[in-house]
Amino acid sequence: MKNRDEILAGAGVNTRLAHAGNDPADYYGFVNPPVVHASTVLFPNAATMENRGQKYTYGTRGTPTTDALCAAIDELEGSAGTIFVPSGLAAVTVPFLAYLSAGDHALVVDSVYHPTRHFCDTMLKRLGVTVDYYDPMIGAGIEALIKPNTKLVHTEAPGSNTFEMQDIPAIAAVAHKHGAVVTMDNTWATPLYFRPLDFGVDVSIHAATKYPAGHSDVLFGTVSANAAHWEQLHDTQITLGTCAAPDDAYQVLRGLRTMGVRLERHQQSALELARWLEGVEGVSRVLHPALSSFPGHELWKRDFKGASGIFSIVLDGGAPDRHKAKAHAFLDALGIFGLGYSWGGFECLAVHVSLSDRRVAKGPTEGPVLRLQIGLEDVKDIQADIERGLAAARAV
Ligand SMILES: Cc1ncc(COP(=O)(O)O)c(C=O)c1O
């Protein structure tokens, strides 16, 4: 029989998702890897113990369970190595701690996930790192913001809540010219629809809590680095001890098996609803990068292979003092959508978005912004639910 790895390397993405990570032959033919709960690993003798001369040495440094997931993620990301951390937020903060020191400067996109900004404005500030926020559409113009001590440029595309696109290759080229590391929160696209390392990013960040886990029951982060940045990332992980739990690693690998088909459904339903919403009374704008009306759509078309299932709508707001009442009326009328944070799970979720933290990328002001995570439910039922929300908002 031909080598399994060779066959899989040339296979389609769903085939690779079904088989990546572990070889059943390694575990007596069981299809899934074992869940290894471990702190202590025993050594056969003192010399091996002294030299750490065996594959596994301690639970924080990897197990057969985390190795299986690691191999799958490295293959998807095209990375030299991946660390696991206990949440998507830690997948941002750990690499920031890896590459930034007191006296350094970082550039962070203004449409960033809010807790990332909070980390920058509090802990990084306390540690002596300064941060400036830049316009997501800045492209190569980011060069004007680079300082002699700029060590890290953080990207996130599409942006949180308002979905602004970024010219990642242009930004990465400028950052590299000035010796800065480029990180990207790629949670929206997953490596199925965008592979950051192929576009010049050094470190790809993923809240695996979302699509990889896929069932709203696991918190998990992955950080994947290219060869030049792997050692520093790995050393930081070992130094901080921010390892992830074995049951969670197992659940994320389990989620990966179906992530391709789930994403296809999320994509299809979300696009159908986004297109419908563009023509609906009471909606002033739909913020979805795969819509040709969306600023930045050309960047999405150029670089991305697909779109996931989360986007926002801006309601016709009337007077600013009625925006909140309209948003609440919309949310309170929903029966299928849950009112909750996070996304990437099997179920619809809605949230009234606050953009009050923005400094340069202000976002829409004509009405309230509602973020919709489109789940795996039937589209006609989701549409009927949104219609209930819109009718209630119109009545305010
Ligand atoms: C873009 C983005 N990055 C990171 C995170 C953090 O993930 P977690 O909830 O696992 O901390 C989120 C969570 O909503 C997110 O939307």
The ligand as an SDF file (V2000), in Angstrom:
LIG
                    3D

 16 16  0  0  0  0  0  0  0  0999 V2000
  -11.7230   37.1840   17.0050 C   0  0  0  0  0  0  0  0  0  0  0  0
  -11.6600   36.5210   18.3440 C   0  0  0  0  0  0  0  0  0  0  0  0
  -10.4550   36.1740   18.8240 N   0  0  0  0  0  0  0  0  0  0  0  0
  -10.3360   35.5830   20.0230 C   0  0  0  0  0  0  0  0  0  0  0  0
  -11.4420   35.3040   20.7880 C   0  0  0  0  0  0  0  0  0  0  0  0
  -11.2590   34.7020   22.1530 C   0  0  0  0  0  0  0  0  0  0  0  0
  -11.6570   33.3850   22.2040 O   0  0  0  0  0  0  0  0  0  0  0  0
  -12.0510   32.7260   23.6070 P   0  0  0  0  0  0  0  0  0  0  0  0
  -13.4940   33.0270   23.8130 O   0  0  0  0  0  0  0  0  0  0  0  0
  -11.7610   31.2850   23.4150 O   0  0  0  0  0  0  0  0  0  0  0  0
  -11.1740   33.3430   24.6520 O   0  0  0  0  0  0  0  0  0  0  0  0
  -12.7080   35.6370   20.3260 C   0  0  0  0  0  0  0  0  0  0  0  0
  -13.9100   35.3410   21.1420 C   0  0  0  0  0  0  0  0  0  0  0  0
  -15.0030   35.7760   20.8720 O   0  0  0  0  0  0  0  0  0  0  0  0
  -12.8200   36.2730   19.0730 C   0  0  0  0  0  0  0  0  0  0  0  0
  -14.0150   36.6560   18.5900 O   0  0  0  0  0  0  0  0  0  0  0  0
  1  2  1  0
  2  3  1  0
  2 15  2  0
  3  4  2  0
  4  5  1  0
  5  6  1  0
  5 12  2  0
  6  7  1  0
  7  8  1  0
  8  9  2  0
  8 10  1  0
  8 11  1  0
 12 13  1  0
 12 15  1  0
 13 14  2  0
 15 16  1  0
M  END
$$$$
